[in-house]
Amino acid sequence: MKRPDWPYHPMVRRRVPISHANAAPVFRCAHPAVSQHLKVLKDAGLVDETAVGTRRIYRLNPVSVAALRDQLDLFWDRALSGFQDAAERDHPAAPGQHEEQQ
């Protein structure tokens, strides 16, 4: 399976506004799928929509994306900490072994 290159696409990396018509080829999916995804992202507040003539232009909402990132970081910090605690509880370090310092 080929790795999707959309996270690395220049339009995404630079957060360039994109129209619905231009999004389908970038994300390699059909126009109805793009519409559905953009609606979900817009409803979640992750993208802003602006009307330019008959076109809709979408851009990432940096404040909302940063808030989502903070929530995901907190989630993974808690999950990985819990996993580490469980692993150390189930398999304590042998005497004389040094634990990694953070």
C-alpha positions as CSV (number, residue, x, y, z in Angstrom):
1,M,0.0,0.0,0.0
2,K,1.4,3.4,-1.0
3,R,1.8,5.9,1.8
4,P,-0.5,8.9,1.3
5,D,1.6,12.0,0.5
6,W,-1.1,14.6,1.5
7,P,0.4,15.4,4.9
8,Y,3.6,16.3,3.0
9,H,1.9,18.1,0.1
10,P,3.1,21.7,-0.1
11,M,-0.5,23.1,0.1
12,V,-1.1,21.3,3.4
13,R,2.4,21.9,4.9
14,R,2.2,25.7,4.2
15,R,-1.5,25.8,5.2
16,V,-2.5,27.3,1.8
17,P,-6.2,27.8,1.5
18,I,-7.7,25.3,-0.9
19,S,-11.0,25.0,-2.8
20,H,-13.1,21.9,-2.9
21,A,-12.2,21.4,-6.6
22,N,-8.5,21.5,-5.8
23,A,-8.8,19.3,-2.7
24,A,-9.9,16.1,-4.5
25,P,-6.7,15.6,-6.5
26,V,-4.5,16.6,-3.6
27,F,-6.1,14.1,-1.2
28,R,-6.7,11.6,-4.0
29,C,-10.4,11.0,-3.2
30,A,-13.7,11.6,-5.0
31,H,-15.4,14.9,-4.7
32,P,-18.3,13.6,-2.5
33,A,-15.7,12.3,0.0
34,V,-14.0,15.6,0.0
35,S,-17.3,17.3,0.7
36,Q,-18.1,15.0,3.6
37,H,-14.7,15.4,5.1
38,L,-14.7,19.2,4.8
39,K,-18.2,19.3,6.4
40,V,-17.0,17.3,9.4
41,L,-13.9,19.4,9.7
42,K,-15.9,22.6,9.4
43,D,-18.5,21.5,12.0
44,A,-15.7,20.6,14.3
45,G,-14.2,24.1,13.8
46,L,-11.0,22.8,12.4
47,V,-11.4,24.5,9.1
48,D,-12.9,27.9,8.1
49,E,-14.9,28.4,5.0
50,T,-15.0,31.6,2.9
51,A,-17.1,32.2,-0.1
52,V,-15.2,33.6,-3.1
53,G,-17.7,34.1,-6.0
54,T,-19.2,30.7,-6.5
55,R,-16.3,28.8,-4.9
56,R,-15.8,27.9,-1.3
57,I,-12.3,28.3,0.0
58,Y,-11.2,26.3,3.1
59,R,-8.3,26.9,5.4
60,L,-7.1,25.4,8.6
61,N,-8.2,27.2,11.8
62,P,-4.8,27.4,13.6
63,V,-6.4,28.1,17.0
64,S,-8.6,25.0,16.8
65,V,-5.9,22.8,15.4
66,A,-3.5,23.9,18.2
67,A,-6.2,23.1,20.8
68,L,-6.8,19.6,19.2
69,R,-3.0,19.0,19.2
70,D,-2.9,19.9,22.9
71,Q,-5.7,17.5,23.6
72,L,-4.0,14.7,21.7
73,D,-0.7,15.4,23.4
74,L,-2.5,15.1,26.8
75,F,-4.3,12.0,25.8
76,W,-1.1,10.2,24.6
77,D,0.9,11.4,27.6
78,R,-1.7,9.9,29.9
79,A,-2.0,6.7,27.9
80,L,1.7,6.1,27.6
81,S,2.3,7.0,31.3
82,G,-0.4,4.4,32.2
83,F,1.2,1.9,29.9
84,Q,4.6,2.5,31.5
85,D,3.2,2.2,35.0
86,A,1.5,-1.1,34.1
87,A,4.6,-2.5,32.5
88,E,6.8,-1.5,35.5
89,R,4.2,-3.0,37.9
90,D,4.0,-6.3,35.9
91,H,7.8,-6.5,35.3
92,P,9.7,-4.7,38.0
93,A,13.4,-3.9,37.3
94,A,15.8,-6.4,38.6
95,P,18.1,-5.3,41.4
96,G,21.1,-3.4,40.1
97,Q,19.4,-2.4,36.9
98,H,19.2,1.3,36.3
99,E,16.0,2.8,35.2
100,E,16.1,5.4,32.4
101,Q,16.1,8.9,33.7
102,Q,13.7,11.4,32.1
